[in-house]
Amino acid sequence: MKNGKFIGTIIRMQYVPRWSEHAPRFEDNAASHSFRCAALSILAGIIEEKLFNRPINKLQLTARCLWADLKNTGTGSIKYVTKNESLVMEHIRGFEAVLSKEIVSYLSKSLQPVAADYIVNAQDDSPAGKLVDAIDLFDAFLYCHRETLYGTNPFFHAKYQELRLSLSKTGLPSIDWMLKEYEKQEGFYEFIHYIVNLDTVKRWNGSYNLVPDNDATHSFRTASLALFNGMLEKERFGNGGIDLYKLLARAVLHDLPEALSGDVVSKFKHNNPDIKRAFELYEQETAQLMIGKLPAFFREAMTDFIVNSKADDYEGEMVDVADKLDALIKASLEMRNNPHYADTYYNQLIKIQHRYEQPCVIFFLAYILHDLTYSSLIGQQA
């Protein structure tokens, strides 16, 4: 059992660059990409059900989109054209399959069967796997489109057109609908750009950071921690009442309002009850403004996932747990280089210890945090 090593894999996702050989205006990495894919999958799942009456396992779809690229921590970001080159294609796929199985093996045995579906089988030939693959393509299309809007690099202009053509041929109703709505450049288009631009919202302003952080990478880690904790609660500790899809969707989208509001230093936001309440109302209004860009059939679900992401129910509390655990991990990684983060680490730890009693939190503090802190301070991999 190496659960700490699994969480270490989650952390390393932001160190895997994407598109870097083409000198993009907007830097990208596997964590930001996986966040965007998970967010897009939430939209695709609603479209499949509400518009086309197609039954779909939305938890499976979003979890697969979130963790499909964990193998990239072992392979790096291999170019699409290389993955499909006949001389190396089978070797790459074989090695990726081995890596994916190894990553699953880090987890407690009770979690491995479910995790294998989300990681090893993420892009298989099932309807869900094909949709995961198409969503991956759609995110590349969106990324290239943003590059064309802000830069003149001919590669991205050509790639954008190529990806658009590929998307038009998927034959998947939800992908076809999203492509057509996006190209209208109206409400749905604006909402999608909130997701795409979340990587421009920097976190931990005012502190020296060895590793820069933004809301997209943070949302990926928070969602991954929420899914891991939710799986622990359900599979290991027998909490059959937890709604894993609600938990995961809320965790993925919990910081989306910051695409408009920006990231405000937590110490100021929570300085006193009046300031805290004012920011809560502001973030709720911002979230409602965003959701209002979407067609009506999205709004009930998206209100729950964004406005009520940290509601006073079990799933809402679990999102808050994952959010604070990510801050604890960040402080653990940084405090060797910046003594300021030692105070942040201690304050976050005390806050978590005094506020939460879920089995997954006790498990995390007892096992995983020890491994991560040891790895950060001693320099060895947990």
N, C-alpha and C positions, 0 to 999 in steps of 0.2 A: 504494500500500500504506500503510494507516494503522492498523496493528494497535493502536498506542497509543490511537488514538481509539476503537477498539472496546472496549478495556479501560476507557477512560474512561466509556463508555456503561454498562458493568457497574457501575462505582462509583456513577454517578448514579442508579441504580435506587432507592437508599435515600432519595433526596430527593423521590421522587414519592409524596405521601400518598394514603391510601385511607380512605374513610369520614369524612374530617375534618369535612365539613359537618354531620355528625350528632353531633359531640362525643362520640366513644366513650370508654369508660373505658380501653381498651387502644389506644394509637396503633398505626397500621399503615402500611406502605408497600409499594411494588411489589417490593422485594427480599425482605422477609419473606414476602409472599404467594407469590412465586415459589419460595422455599425450601419452603414448606409444600406447594405443588402438586407439586413434584418428589418430596418425601418420600411423599406420597399415591400418586403414580404408581408408585413402587417396590412399594408394597403391592398396588395394582390389577393390576400386571403379574404378580405372583406368584399372585394370585387367579385371573386369567384362565387361566393355564397349569395350575395345580395343581388347582383346583376344577372348572373348566369345559372343560379340554382345548382351549382356543382358542389357536392359534398367534399370537404377537404379538411385534413387534420392541421389546423392552423398552428398548434404548438409545434408539431413536427416540422412544418415548413419554416417557421421563424427560427427554431433552434438549429436546424440544418444550415440556414443562411448565416447564422451567427458563427457557427463553429466549422463550417466547411473548409476554411483555409488555415486551420491550426497547423496542418502539415507544412505550411510554408515556413514555419520556424525552423524546419530541418532542411528544406530544399532551397530557401530563398524564393524570390519572386521570379519564376521562370516565364519568359515571354510566351504569349499564346501561340505564336507561329512556331516556336521551338517545341512546345508541347504536342503539336500536330505534325511534326516532321517525322516521316516514316522511319528514319534510321534510329531515332531515340525515343519515339513516342511510347512504345511498350515498356522500355526501361524506366522512363519517368513515372508512368502509371503504376508500375510494379513497386517502385521505391516509395511513392506516395502512399500506396496502400499499406506497406509495411510500417511507415512512419505513423499513419493514422491509427493503426492497431496498437503501436507502441504507446502513443499518447493515451489511448483508452486504458491501457494496462496500468497507468499511473493511479487510476481511480480505485476507490474501494470496490470490492467485487459486486456489491449490491447495486452500484451505479453503472457498471460496465455494459450490461445489455442495452440500456436506453441510450447511453453515450455512444455506443457503437453505431446505432442508427443515425445519430446526429452528426457523427464525425466520419466514420468509415463509409457509410452508405449515403452520404449527403447528396451526391450528384449521380445517383444510380439511374437506371432506365425506367424507374417507376414514374407515375405522373408527378409526384412531389419532387422527385429528383430532377426531372426535366424542367420543372418550374424554377427550382433553385438555380439550375444552370442558366436559364433565361434571365432571371433576376440579376445574376452575376454579369451577364452581358449588358443588361439595361443600365447597371451602375457604371460600367465602362463607358457606355454611350453618354450618360449624364456628365461624367467627369470630363470627357473630351469636349462636350458641348460647352462646358464652363471655360475650358481652355481657349476655345475659339472666340468666346465673348470678350476675353480679357487679353488675348495674346495673338501673335501672328505666326506662330510656329506652324509650318505647313504640314508637319506630321499629324498634329491633332485635327486640323481641318479635314485632311483626307481620312483619318481614322473615324472621325465622327460620321462621315457619309457612309463609310464601310459598315460601321456598327448599326446605323439606322437601317440599312438594307437587310442586314442579318436579322434584326429584330422583327422586321416586317414579314419575315418568312418562318417565324417560330410556329405559327398556327395555334398559339395559346391565347384564348379569349382575353384573359386579364392583361397580358402583356400588350396585345393589340390595342385594347382600350386605353391603357396608360400611355402608349406611344401617341395615339391620336389626340388624347386630351392634353398631353404635354405640348404638342406642337400647335395647339390653339393659343398658347402663351397667355392664358388667362388664370383663373383661380387655382386650378390643380397645378399648373406650371409654377405658380408662386409658392405653393405649399411644398412642392418637391425641392425648390431651391432653399427653403428653410433647412431641409435635411442635408442637402449637398453642402451648404455653407457653414454647417455647424463646426467644421474643422478650422474655421477662421476665428473662432472664439477662444482666446487663450485663457488658460487657468493659472492660478497661483501667481497672479500679478504682484509685484513688489518683493518677490523672493528670488534669490539666485537658484536656478534649477539646472542640475546636471542634465536632466532629460526634459526637454520642453513638453508641455502637455496642452491639450485642447479638449473641447467638449465632445468631439466625435470619439477620440480615443478613450476618454473617460466613460462615455456612454457604452462603448463596447465592453470595457472592463466591468462596469457596474452591472450590465445585463448578464455578462458571463458569471459574475459572482452570484447574482440573483438566481440564475438557472441552476448553478451548482448547489447553492444552499437549498433551493426548492426541491431538487432531486434528493438531497440528503434527508430533508424533512419527510418526504414521501416514501422513498425507497428504503432508507435505513432506520428512520425513527417512526415510521408508520402513520404520518399525518396525511390521511386520505382525503381530508377536507380542503386542502390547499388547491387553488386554481392556478396551475403552473403557467397556462397561457396568459392569463390576466397579469400574473406576476412578471412574466418575461416581457410582454408588450409594454407594460408600464415602465419597466426598467429601461428598455430601449429608448423610449420617448420622453423620459422624465425631465430632461434638460432642454428639450426642443424650444421652449419659449426664449431661451437665452440667445437663440439666433437673432432675435430682435432686441432683447433687453441687455444682452451682454452678461458676462460673469462678474458679479459683485462680490467683493471680499466677504467671506462668511462672518468674520468678526464684526464687521459693520452691520450686516443684515440682521444679526442676532444681538445687537448691542443692548436693546431693551425691547419690551413687549410691543410698544407702539411702532417702532421701526420694523420689527419682524412682521407684524400684522399688515403694515402698509405695503411691504414688499410681497407678501403673500397675495394680497388683492391685486397688485400690479401684475404679478406673474399670471394670475388667473385670467385677468382681462386680456393680457397678451396672448395667452393660450386660446381663448375664445375667438380672438381676432384671427388667429391662424386657422383654426378649425373652420371658421366662416368662409374661408377660401374654397373649401371642399364641397362637392355635391352633397345634398342632404342625407343620402343613405350612409355616408361615413360618420355622421356627426355624433350619434349616440356612443358608438364604440370609442371614437377618438377623444371624446370628452372624458370618458372614464380613463383612458390611457394617458392623457396629457394633463388635463385639469385636476383629475383625482389621483394622480400617480402615487401620492403619498397619503392617501385617505386613511381614516381611522379604522381600517379593517386589517386582517392578517396580511394580505398581499401588500397593502400600502406600507405597513410597518416593515415588511421584508425588503421592499425597495429602499426604504430609508436605511435599513441595516447594510445593504449592499453598497449604497452611496458612501456611508461612513467607513465601511471596511476598505473601500478603495482609497479614501483619504489616508487611512492608517497605513496602507501598503505604500502609498506615495511617500509619506513621511519616513517610513522605514528605509526605502530605497535612497532617499536624499540625505538623511541625517549624517551619514559618514562624511559628506562633503560640505554640509552647511549646518552648523550647530543650531540655527534657528529651528530647523525641522525636528530637533530632539524635543523641544517644547510642544510642537504640533503633535508629534507622535504620542507623547505622554497624555496630552489633553484629550486627543481622540480616543486613546485606549481607556482612560477613565470614563469618558462619556459612554462608550459602548458597554463597558463592564457594569455601569450603574443603571443603564436604561433597558438593556435587552437580556432576556433569559431564554430565548429560543434554543433548542438543542443544537441547531446548526451554528449559532454564535459561539457557544461553549466549545464545540468541536473545532471551529476555526481558531479560536484563541489558544486552545490547548495544543493543537497539532500544527496547523498550517502557518500561523504567525511565527511560531518558533523557527520553522524551517526557512521562511522568507527572511526573517531578521538575521538569522545565522548566515545565510547566503550573502546578504547585503554587507554585513560587518566583517565577515571572515574572508569573503570573496570566493566561496565555494558554492557550487550549484546544489540546491536542496534536492 
